[in-house]
Amino acid sequence: MKSLKKYILNKTGHFGEYGGRYVPELLMPIMEELEKVFYESIKDRSFQDELNGLYKTYSGRPTPLYFCENLSKKLGGARIYLKNEGLNHTGAHKINHCLGQALLAKRLGKKRVIAETGAGQHGLATATVCAKLGLECVVYMGAKDFRRQRPNVFFMERLGAKVVPVKSGGQILRDAINEALKDLISNPEDTHYLLGTVCGPHPYPVMNAHFQSIVGREVRKQLDGSPDYLVACVGGGSNAIGLFHDFLDDEGVKMIGVEAGGKGIKETSSKCDHAARFETGETGVVEGFKSYFLQNKDGQIKDTHSISAGLDYSGVGPQLVYLKDIGRIETSYALDDEVLSAYELLARTEGVFAALESCHAVAEVIKLAPKLPKNKIIVFNCSGRGDKDLFIVTEKFNFKIS
Ligand SMILES: *Cc1c(COP(=O)(O)O)cnc(C)c1O
């Protein structure tokens, strides 16, 4: 049997029929150069040492794996463990691939880093590593997001990044991605595009999955025994792949990716009240890769909705879609209301405010744990901490800030 662990990081960037590199010819040499330097660097001892040094001293790795004793008792079934990626510097798992890519940018001799951002979390992590490593940083952000996510804009600017509001299209994440790609085509010599999840053209899915896979490797070391279930939320898919990767060849370990069910996954023609790509998406080629997307009959991408800012992408990573197709992972979704209940329950039982994205995983754990015997182990990825969601949750819990 082939090793899925190896296959998911394979050098072609194809995963079954998904993945690939559907980019304008002008971008081909840039992607090829990045791919070459990536595969060289990860075998290079000095690159590994530098990255591991930053993980340890700057980001705060290894992050804790913590036994949720109270929550486990309350739910009355499996033993629940929380992998606390929220304790990373900048508050989420994103810094794992941001540090990796920023070091690659330096190896490539690039002086300038660009990034897309939706809610601003990826922009913030990118701006942070650029400040740390002395790289110029430009973050593209849909004009709508630029208005709704003011705190993150403030912090990115203080970190020295230039935040550019994108006024084209729907003024959201995918417009920011288009603008970043245009920038890259215009500035191929000095610029690295630091893409924020396991999507986009090869080598991004492989590269980000590689940098995130440290999460699962740490879990294997930290856990006494083997997990029975791994649970993670899925936006683009980077924190899920990060947790799952090291266990892909362990047949007994079940994996569940949880996407945003929003207000319910019933379809309307042009707009979705959710971002359930596994449930309702269709195969397409968008933004340089082949995967599932929420699109209409004409191939136009639909608007999505989620209570969490990080799970409302209309596409999803090609590796996860492949793993779902072959039956290696299961997928599920959590509704906004279930997410809020999960947010509160985790806070009250364990004293942990998880990001609303991560609370999708918690919501799944709440459904799963009671059905399992007490000797089973569930590990979920707490991909981020909840501070960033203050404005959303205060409104939902009818709390007036001022
Ligand atoms: C961005 C983000 C996500 C979603 O991205 P993935 O690539 O699916 O991991 C999940 N959780 C947090 C905290 C995020 O910031």
The ligand as a Gaussian input file, in Angstrom:
#p B3LYP/6-31G(d) Opt

LIG

0 1
 C       -7.312000      31.026000       9.231000
 C       -7.780000      30.202000      10.342000
 C       -8.426000      28.963000      10.131000
 C       -8.763000      28.430000       8.770000
 O       -7.687000      28.149000       7.956000
 P       -7.175000      26.661000       7.651000
 O       -6.232000      26.837000       6.537000
 O       -8.381000      25.838000       7.270000
 O       -6.563000      26.146000       8.884000
 C       -8.776000      28.208000      11.242000
 N       -8.552000      28.655000      12.489000
 C       -7.959000      29.834000      12.738000
 C       -7.740000      30.262000      14.142000
 C       -7.556000      30.656000      11.672000
 O       -6.970000      31.837000      11.937000

